[in-house]
Amino acid sequence: MQSINQVSSFEELQEYIQKIISALQSQDFFDYLAKKSREVVDKITAQKLNADEEQKFTHNYRYNHKVAVNLEEIVISNETLIDVSSINPKIAANYPNGFDLAKAIEYGTGIVGANSDASKLASERDWQYMVNPERDYTKPWFYQDENGELWWTKGMSGKLIYYQSKQEIEDNINDWVEEYIDKL
C-alpha cells in the first residue's frame, strides 16, 4: 500500500482511507492484536509468578490464558478451576464449580491477600477473602494438594496480572495499530 505522502488526489485519499478501515476490520488485524496482547499477559505472568508459585500452581495457569479480539474489545481470560473437594471438603462447599485459580492469583487469598493492594479491586469484582475474625492469623494454615504434598500458608498477595496487562495493552494499543498500518 502506498504511503500517505504518495497520495496526490482526493480520490486516492478516499481509497487510502478505505484500505486502512478495511484492514483494521480484518481478522488478520484482530489476530495481530490478540498476539500482541497475549505476549503482554505472558510477560507479566512470568514477571509476577516466582518459581515456587509456578510449582504450586500445577494446573497450568500460565498456559491457559485466552485472548479474543473483536471490533469493540480485547478480552483476556483464564478459566483454570481447581476441584477443591479432594483437598479440603469443608471449603469445597464454597466452590461447587471449582476454585477459580485465576481470581485467586489476581486478587490474592487469605489475610495476606485481604491486606494487599489487590483487595480494593477484588471488592469491586465480586472476590471475597475467606477471613474469619476469630482466627489467629499470625499462625499459618496447612493444606494438602492433589499430589499429596503438604503446604502451609497465610494466603498470598494478589499479583494483579490481568490488571497490569490491561494497563500495558492500553498504553501500547496505538503503537500496535500504527505498526500494523505501516506493514500494509
C-alpha positions as CSV (number, residue, x, y, z in Angstrom):
1,M,0.0,0.0,0.0
2,Q,1.3,3.5,-0.8
3,S,2.2,5.8,2.0
4,I,0.0,8.8,2.8
5,N,2.8,11.0,1.4
6,Q,2.3,9.5,-2.0
7,V,-1.4,10.4,-2.2
8,S,-1.9,13.1,-4.7
9,S,-5.7,13.5,-5.1
10,F,-8.9,13.4,-3.1
11,E,-9.9,10.1,-4.8
12,E,-6.6,8.5,-3.8
13,L,-7.1,9.7,-0.3
14,Q,-10.5,8.2,-0.1
15,E,-9.2,4.9,-1.4
16,Y,-6.3,5.0,1.0
17,I,-8.6,5.6,4.0
18,Q,-10.9,2.8,2.8
19,K,-8.0,0.4,2.7
20,I,-7.0,1.3,6.2
21,I,-10.5,0.9,7.5
22,S,-10.9,-2.5,5.8
23,A,-7.5,-3.6,7.2
24,L,-8.5,-2.6,10.7
25,Q,-11.7,-4.6,10.5
26,S,-9.9,-7.7,9.2
27,Q,-9.4,-11.0,11.0
28,D,-5.7,-10.6,10.4
29,F,-5.7,-7.3,12.4
30,F,-7.6,-9.0,15.2
31,D,-5.2,-11.9,15.2
32,Y,-2.3,-9.3,15.3
33,L,-3.8,-7.6,18.4
34,A,-4.5,-10.9,20.0
35,K,-0.9,-12.0,19.5
36,K,0.5,-8.7,21.0
37,S,-2.0,-8.9,23.9
38,R,-1.0,-12.5,24.6
39,E,2.7,-11.5,24.7
40,V,1.9,-8.9,27.3
41,V,-0.1,-11.3,29.5
42,D,2.6,-14.0,29.2
43,K,5.4,-11.5,30.0
44,I,3.6,-10.1,33.1
45,T,2.7,-13.6,34.3
46,A,6.3,-14.6,34.1
47,Q,7.4,-11.5,36.0
48,K,4.7,-11.9,38.7
49,L,4.8,-15.6,39.5
50,N,8.0,-16.8,41.1
51,A,9.4,-20.3,40.7
52,D,7.8,-21.6,43.9
53,E,4.4,-20.3,42.9
54,E,4.7,-21.8,39.5
55,Q,5.4,-25.2,41.2
56,K,2.3,-24.8,43.4
57,F,0.0,-24.0,40.5
58,T,0.2,-27.3,38.8
59,H,-2.9,-26.6,36.8
60,N,-1.0,-24.8,34.0
61,Y,-2.5,-21.4,34.9
62,R,0.2,-19.7,32.9
63,Y,-0.7,-21.6,29.7
64,N,-4.4,-21.2,30.0
65,H,-4.7,-17.5,29.2
66,K,-7.1,-16.9,26.3
67,V,-7.3,-13.7,24.2
68,A,-10.2,-12.8,22.0
69,V,-10.4,-9.6,19.9
70,N,-13.3,-8.1,18.1
71,L,-14.3,-4.6,16.8
72,E,-15.2,-3.4,20.3
73,E,-12.9,-5.0,22.8
74,I,-9.9,-7.2,23.7
75,V,-11.0,-9.9,26.2
76,I,-8.3,-11.8,28.2
77,S,-9.5,-14.7,30.3
78,N,-8.3,-17.7,32.2
79,E,-10.8,-20.3,33.3
80,T,-8.4,-22.5,35.3
81,L,-10.5,-24.1,38.1
82,I,-9.4,-26.4,40.9
83,D,-11.6,-29.2,42.2
84,V,-11.0,-28.5,45.9
85,S,-13.3,-31.3,47.2
86,S,-10.3,-33.7,47.5
87,I,-8.1,-31.0,49.1
88,N,-10.5,-29.7,51.7
89,P,-14.1,-30.8,51.7
90,K,-15.0,-28.0,54.2
91,I,-14.2,-25.3,51.8
92,A,-15.4,-27.2,48.7
93,A,-18.9,-26.2,49.6
94,N,-18.0,-22.6,48.9
95,Y,-16.8,-23.6,45.4
96,P,-19.3,-26.0,43.9
97,N,-18.0,-25.5,40.3
98,G,-14.3,-25.4,41.4
99,F,-12.0,-22.8,42.9
100,D,-11.2,-20.0,40.4
101,L,-7.4,-20.1,40.3
102,A,-7.2,-17.1,38.0
103,K,-9.1,-14.9,40.5
104,A,-7.0,-16.2,43.4
105,I,-3.8,-15.3,41.7
106,E,-5.2,-11.9,40.6
107,Y,-6.6,-10.8,43.9
108,G,-4.8,-13.0,46.5
109,T,-6.1,-15.2,49.2
110,G,-6.5,-15.2,53.0
111,I,-5.4,-12.4,55.3
112,V,-2.3,-11.7,53.2
113,G,-4.5,-11.1,50.1
114,A,-7.0,-9.1,52.1
115,N,-4.3,-6.7,53.2
116,S,-2.7,-6.4,49.7
117,D,-3.1,-3.7,47.1
118,A,-5.3,-6.0,45.1
119,S,-8.0,-6.1,47.7
120,K,-9.5,-2.8,46.6
121,L,-10.0,-4.2,43.1
122,A,-11.2,-7.5,44.4
123,S,-14.1,-6.0,46.3
124,E,-15.3,-4.3,43.1
125,R,-15.2,-7.6,41.2
126,D,-17.0,-10.0,43.5
127,W,-14.0,-11.7,45.1
128,Q,-14.2,-12.4,48.8
129,Y,-11.4,-13.4,51.1
130,M,-12.2,-16.2,53.5
131,V,-11.1,-14.4,56.6
132,N,-12.5,-15.4,59.9
133,P,-12.1,-12.6,62.5
134,E,-12.0,-15.2,65.3
135,R,-8.9,-17.0,63.9
136,D,-5.4,-16.2,64.9
137,Y,-3.8,-15.2,61.5
138,T,-0.3,-15.0,62.9
139,K,-0.3,-18.8,62.5
140,P,-0.3,-20.3,59.0
141,W,-2.8,-22.9,57.9
142,F,-2.0,-26.1,56.1
143,Y,-3.4,-27.9,53.2
144,Q,-2.6,-30.9,51.1
145,D,-2.6,-30.6,47.3
146,E,-3.8,-33.2,44.8
147,N,-0.3,-34.8,44.7
148,G,-0.4,-35.4,48.4
149,E,2.2,-32.6,49.2
150,L,1.6,-30.6,52.3
151,W,1.8,-26.8,52.0
152,W,1.4,-24.1,54.7
153,T,0.3,-20.6,54.0
154,K,-1.3,-17.4,55.4
155,G,-2.6,-16.7,52.0
156,M,-0.9,-14.8,49.2
157,S,-1.0,-11.3,47.9
158,G,-2.7,-10.6,44.7
159,K,-0.5,-10.5,41.6
160,L,-2.7,-8.2,39.5
161,I,-1.6,-9.9,36.3
162,Y,-4.7,-9.0,34.3
163,Y,-5.0,-5.5,35.7
164,Q,-1.4,-4.7,34.8
165,S,-1.8,-6.4,31.4
166,K,-4.8,-4.2,30.7
167,Q,-2.8,-1.1,31.6
168,E,0.1,-2.1,29.4
169,I,-2.2,-3.0,26.5
170,E,-4.0,0.3,26.8
171,D,-0.6,2.0,26.8
172,N,0.6,0.2,23.7
173,I,-2.6,-0.2,21.5
174,N,-2.0,3.0,19.5
175,D,1.6,1.9,18.7
176,W,0.4,-1.5,17.7
177,V,-2.2,0.0,15.3
178,E,0.4,2.2,13.8
179,E,2.8,-0.8,13.4
180,Y,0.1,-2.8,11.7
181,I,-0.8,0.0,9.3
182,D,2.9,0.6,8.5
183,K,3.2,-3.0,7.4
184,L,0.3,-2.7,4.9
